Amino acid sequence: MIREILFWGNNFNAFYNQQELKVRRKIDYVLWLITHTERIPIKFLKHLEGTDNLYEVRISSTFKEIRVMCFFDETKVIVLINSFIKKSQKTPKNEIELGEKLRREYFEFKERSK
């Protein structure tokens, strides 16, 4: 394994558990790729421009475009923080704001825990 995945909060798990089995398998496959591939194609992981190092894991299923917001903690740890179904070309502003808030909370918690 090249990278480790951490889950911050319950947003990702709640979203994941609501999906049908076929979609969960697709999510599992993309997360496996991210943890086991040295250079992740932009098709699966993309930096969100104009953000403080937020990324989106990109999962395409038959009828849904799923996005999982995440960020890197150090080089080999990806922290998953939120998931949603993308309904337009641009990532919704409220999802980006939530992602930035959760990222700040994560690093504040990590700093207090030292």
Secondary structure, 3 states (H helix, E strand, C coil): CCCEEEECCCHHHHHHHHCCHHHHHHHHHHHHHHHHCCCCCCCCEEECCCCCCCEEEEEECCCCEEEEEEEEECCCEEEEEEEEECCCCCCCHHHHHHHHHHHHHHHHHHHHCC
